[in-house]
Amino acid sequence: AGELVMSVPRSLCLEVPLLASRAAAATTTPPTTSKTAATTATTATATATAVTRTAPTTATAATTTATTTPTTPTTAVTTPTSSCLARAAGCVDGPRDASDLLGSEAGRCAASKLAAMLIVEQQLGSASLFAPYLALLPESAPPQPLTLPWPTTNMELSPLLSHEHKASCKLSDACLSLLEQEESLQTASITRKRWGLSSVLCRSFSLTNSASPTLAMVPLLDVLNHWTPKPYHAVPWTCHFEEHKDAVVMLADRDIQPGEELTHLYSASSDSKLLCRYGIAPAAPALNMFNEAVISVPSSLLSEPASNSAALAVAPELEAARTAAVKEHGWVDLSKPLLFLLPRDLRPQGALLALARLLALGSDEEVVRLKGQIFRRKDSEPGSTVDISNNNDDVNDGSDRSSSAPCSPQNEQRAWKLVAILVRQGLELLTTTAAAEKTATTTAATATATTATTAAKTTTTTPATAATTATATIITP
């Protein structure tokens, strides 16, 4: 654990300043590093002793294995970072994958510019400095994110999955729209543009430790598979990604056995997000430590008095102000409940507290005066706001809001009490529902077994009748 597994020096990175124009970003001349050096770097696996690799065809197709003993601190691959296609992303510490950056305009712009650069290099063919790396990428990437139509039943049964799918489609369309504006891609087909964007969303890393954060394609590091999160007590992934002064590296998180696959965590995301963003299906019976629960808040809460209030009902003016505020910030269809994700929205800057702060205000004047501060994104410019729900699909976007309390201490106390009540009620409902489903499943299984046994013993019962009886018994619970 802690030993260097893979290292990509930063001296070969192709980077474009954040403030560069779109056209300049797409046509930036590669650094003067010789093509021979790049070729040697990107084909280093032929002689590397620490790992072997195969070119992936999907997000989960690559297999990278360790072939040394666990105690040998051998550098598998050393590739200068100037062999990385990179685009300044203007992101903050935290996100490591492109999909997490798409929530900001800077992130979407970075992803589209990086995709444009990738396509330009691909069009150069063997003349490109990155030709050896580009040859390892799939010729036609699968739709990323998974934006093809999904069965309506799946969407209805899983609000969280529906939310992630809609959000993925929306962000993908936004990036593709930016990509369409790139002057250097006027002759590129829509298929090539989707390929470039898909490659960026599937494989890019955000490098945030430098003075100018970047979104980068990092050769060789992107062949490691995602490790599907397990319960906290389970054996973790083998490696983790770090930025050093002159390199980006993969370090061992634990002892790695000879022949064991090298993996790392693409994103600290729930199963639904991994499925929609990367096409990674849950690996049963794994339990993703980053899975989220959903609690719902009905619009009837807008007409209820604040916690600790002696009033039996809110004034019509206050209810109208609350309604206008939540509609302004994304809760457009009040006939549907607003869904919040746990534990994400339990953070002090989470959307659940933002709604609770609004409901804790005692007058319509306070709502009008403070709503802008309540729903302001923490890292946004003064006066800019964010939606309480994403894509208007009745699930909040989990954006970080201002962590400083805009309300009085008394209102802040009421807001936190309301959060506690909503969470407790939501968890009680989830527990009750889960218990009911488990009981129904057990009852159905028992009833089915009993019915099958009875049918087998009753010689006068036809197979068709037995099947009908068993089916009816299953449906009844």
N, C-alpha and C positions, 0 to 999 in steps of 0.2 A: 504494500500500500504506500502511496506517495511517490512511487518511482515514475520516471518519465516513460511514457508508452509511445507517443508520437509527438513530433515537433515540426511546426511550419514557420520558419523564420520570416519576419515581416519585410525583409529587404526587397522582395519581388512583388509586393502588392501593387496592383493597379488601382489607384484611388483618385476620386474626383471630389474636389471641395464641395461642401454643401451649397455654397452660394453660386456655383457655376451654373450657366444657362443649361436648359434642357438639351439643346443641340450640342453644346460643348461636352456635356456629360456623355452623350451617346457616341461621340466621335473622338474622344480623347485618345491621343497617341499612346500606345503602350510604352513602358519604360525601356531604357536602352539595354536592359539585361539581354544577354545573348540567347538566341533560341536554343542553342545547344545546352546551356545551363538549365533552361526550363524543361527541356526534354529529359535531361538526366534526372531532374528533380521529380518529375511526374511519372517516371518509369522506375523509380528507385525500388519498387517492390520486387523487381526481378532479382535484386541482390540483397534486399533487406533480410536480416535474420530474425527480427522480432515478430513480424506479422506477415501474413499472406492475405491477399485480397482478391475479390472478384467484382467485376463491374456490376452494379445493381441495375435491375430493370424496373423495380418498384421501390416504394419507401421501405419495404421490409424484405427485399430480395437479396441484399448483399450479405455476405458472411465474412467477417474478418476474425481470424483466430490467432491466439498467442502460441508461439512455438518454442519459447524459451522457458527456463525454469522460473518460478515465481520470484526468486531472489536476485535475478540478473537485471540490473538497471540499464538495459540497452535501448538506445534511441532507434526506433523502427525506421522512421522516415524523417529526413530533414529537407524541407522545401521552403525557400525564402518566401516571405509573405507577398512580395511583389508578383508572385505567380497567382495571387488571389485577385480576382475581379472584385472591386469594392466600390461602394457608393456611399458617401456620407449620409447618415440616416438622421442625425440630430436626435438620437434617442437617449434615454437615461439608463442608468444601471438597472439590470433586472432581466429584461427579455433577451432570449438567446435565439429565437427563431423569427423568421420574417412575419409569420402570421400575427405574432403579438405586437408587432410594430405598426400594423395596418390600421390601428385605431386612430392614428394621428395622420394629419396631412403630410407631414415630413416623412413618416414611414412609408406611406403609399407612394409618394414621389420617389423615395429612395428605391423601393422595390421595382417600380416601372423603369427607372433609369438603369438599374443594374440589369434588368431583363433586356433592355435595349443594347447595353454594352455586350451582353452575352451573345445576342443575335448578330451584332456587327462582327464580333470575333469569329463566330461560326461561319459567316458569309465569306470570310477571308480564306477559309480552307487551310491548307498546309502552310500558308504564309503567316498565319496567326501565331503569336508567341504562345498561345494557350492551346494549340492544336492537339498536343498529347492528352491534355485534360479533357477537352471537348469530345475527343474520340471515346472517352469512357462514359459519357452521358448517354442515356437512352435516346434513340432517334426520335421516338414519339412518346412523350410523357403522358400518363393518364390524366384525365381532367383533375385539376387541382386549383381550388378545393373541389370536393365532389359535388358539382353543381347540377348534375343530371336530375331530372324529376324523380322524386321518391314516392312510394305508395302513400296515399293519403292516410291510410290506417296507421302507418308507422308514425306519421306526424301527429295524429290525434292522440295516440297512446303515450307519446313522450314529448311534452312541451319543451323540455330542455334540448332534446335532439332537434326538434323543429326550430328552436331559437338558433342553435349553432349552425344549422344548415342555411337558414335565411341570412344570418350574419356573414357566413362564408361566401355565399352568392353575391351579396351586396359589396363586400370588400373586393372580391375578385373582379366584379364589373367595374368598380372604381379604378382599380389598377390598370385594367385593360383599356379603359377610356383614356387614361394618361398616356399609356403606351401608344395609342393610336395617334397622338399628337407629336410623336418623335419624328423629326424631319429625316433622320437617317434611316428610317424604316418605311419610307413611302413605297418601296417596291417589295417589301416583305409581305408574305401571305399571312392571313389570320391564323393559319395553322402554326407558322413559325413564331408568331407573337405569343400564342398560347403556350407553345413549347418553352419559350424563354421565361415567361411568367411562372409557369409550372415549375421549372427548374429552380428558380429563385425561391419560391415559396416552400419547396421541398427540401432544399439543400443549403440555404444561406445561413450565415452566422452574423449576429450583431456584435461588433467589436467596439466596446464602450470605454476602454481605459485610456485611450489617447486623447489629445486635446481636441481632435475632431473625430467624433464617433462615426463609425462606418458600418455599412451592411456589406458583407463580403461573401464571395464564393471561395472556399478554402479547399484546394485540391487535397485529396487523400483523407482528410479528416471527415469529409462528407460521406465516406463509404461505410462508416460504422452504423450499425442498426440501432434503432430505438429500443430501449429497455422498457418493457411494460411494467409500470409500478405495481408492487405487491404490498401486502401489509407491512407495517413498520418493522416487525421482527424478522422479516424475510431477508435473504441475501440480496444486497443491492446490486445495481449496475456495476460494471467493471471499471469504467473510466469516467472522468468528468473533464469538462472543457475549461481551460483557463487562458488568460492573456498575460504574457510576460512582456518585458520591455521591448524585446526585438523578435518575439515569436508568439504564435498561438499554439497551444500544446494540449495533449490529452494526458492526464495523469491517472495512475491506477488508484482506485478508491479502496481496493482490497487486494489480497493475494490472488493472482490469476493463474490458473492451472494450465499446463501445456495443452494446446489444442482447444482451449475454451474460447468461445466467441467474444470479441471485444465489443462492448455496447456502451452507450451513454444515454442520458435522458434528453430527448429532443426538446421537450417542453413540459413544465409542471402543469399538466392539463388533465381534465377529466376524460373519461372514455368517449363521451359524445364529441368533444372537441377534437380528440385525436382521430376519430373516425371521419369527421367532416373536413378537417384541415389536411390530414396526411393519408387518409384511407387506411389507417391502422385499426383493425378490429380487435375488440377485447379478447385476451387470451384466457379463456376459462380454464381453471377456476380461480384465476388471479383476481385480487381485489385491489383496485387502483386507489392508492392513498390520496390521490387528488380528486377523486370523485366528489360530486356536489349534490346536495339535496335541494329540493325546490319547495318553498313555502309561498302560498298565495295570499294576496291582500285584496279583498273586495272593495269596490268603489263605495260601498255603503259606509266605509270608514270615514269618508269625507264629510258625512253629515253627523258624525258623532262628536261629542265634546272632548276636549283634551283631557288627558289623565289628570286626576285630582281636581277636576273642575266640578263645582257644585251645580252647574247648569245641567238640565235634563236634555237639552238639544242646543245645537249651535244656531246662531242667528243666520237668517237667509243670506245676508251680505258676506258673512265669513265662509259659508259653504260655497257660495258663488266664486269667491276669491280663491279658495282652495282648488276648486274644479278648474278654473281658468289657469292656475299655476301648473297643475299636473298635465293639463292638455298642452300647454305651451312647451313643456319639457318632455313630451313623448308619450304620455299615457292618453292616447287619442280616443281609443274605443273603451269607454267606461263600462260597457256591457260585459267586458271580460276582466277577470282579476289581473292584477299586476304580480308577476312572479319574481321572487328573489332567490339568489343562489347562496347556499350555506356551504362552507364557512366564508366565502369570499365577501359577502355583503355584511358580515359582522365586524369588519374593520371600521375604525373610527372614520375613515374617509369613504366608506361604502355607501351605496345608494339607499340601503334600508334606513340608515340614520338620517340621510337627507330628507326622505319622506317623513320620518318621525319628527324631525325638526319643524317641518312645515305644519304638520298636524298639531304640534304643541303650541303654535302661536295662537293668541287669544282674540285677535281682531283682524278684520280684513285689511286695515291700514298696515299692520305689521307684515302681513303676507305680501302685500304689494311692495313694501319697502325692502324686505329681506330675501325675497325669493331668488333674486339674482345672485346673492352671496351663498345661499344654501346650495344651489345647483351649479356653482362655478367649479370648473375643473381646477385642481390644485396647481397644475403647471401651465394654466392658460393665461392669456393676457387679461387684464382687468376689463370687466364688462362682457367677456365672452362666456357662453354657457354651453352646457351639454344636455342631452336628452336623459331623462330618467329611465327610458326604455330604448332598446336598440332596434333600429329598423321598424319601429312602431309595431313590433310583433308581440308586445305585452310581456317582454322579459327585459329587465334592466341590463345595461351594458357593462356594469361593474367598473366603470371609470372611476379613477381617483378624484374625489372632490376635495374641497378645502377642508383641512383637518382642524382649522381653528373654528371655534364655535361662534357663529354670527348672532346667536340669540342670547338672552339674559341667562344667568345661572339657573334661575327657576325654570325657565323654558327648557334649558338644556337637560335638567334633571327629569322633567316630564318626558322629553324625547327619549332618553335612555330607558325610562320605565316602560314606555310604549314599545320600544324595541324588544325589551325582555318579554313583555306580554305576547307580542306577535310571534317571537321565536318559540316560546314555550307552547303556545297553541299550535303552531305549525309542526313542531316536533311530536307533540301528542297525537296529532292527526296522522303523521307519517307512521308513528309506532302502531297506532290502532289499525291503520290500513294494512301495514305489513303483517300484523298478527292475524287479521281477518283473512288475508290472502293465503297465509301459511295454513290456517285452519281449514279453509275451503279446499286447498290442494290436498291436505291430508285426508279430509273427509271424502273427497272425490276419489282418491286412490283406494281408500278402504272400501267405499261403496262399489267401485268398479270390480275390485277383487272378489267381494262377496257375491256380486251379481254374476260374475263369470263362473264362480264355483257352483252357485245354484243352477245356473244354466247347464253346466256340464253334468250335474247329477240328475236333472229333470229330463228324462228321455222324451217326454212329450213336447218339449219346447224346441221349436225349430231354430237353426242358427240365425235366421233373419230376425226372429222375435227376440232372441237373446241379445243380439247386437243393438236392436232398438231400445231394449230395456236398459242396457248398460249406458248407452248414450244419454238417455233421459236422466239417468241417475247422476251422471257427471255434470250435466247442465244445471240440475236443480240447486246445488249449493251456490 
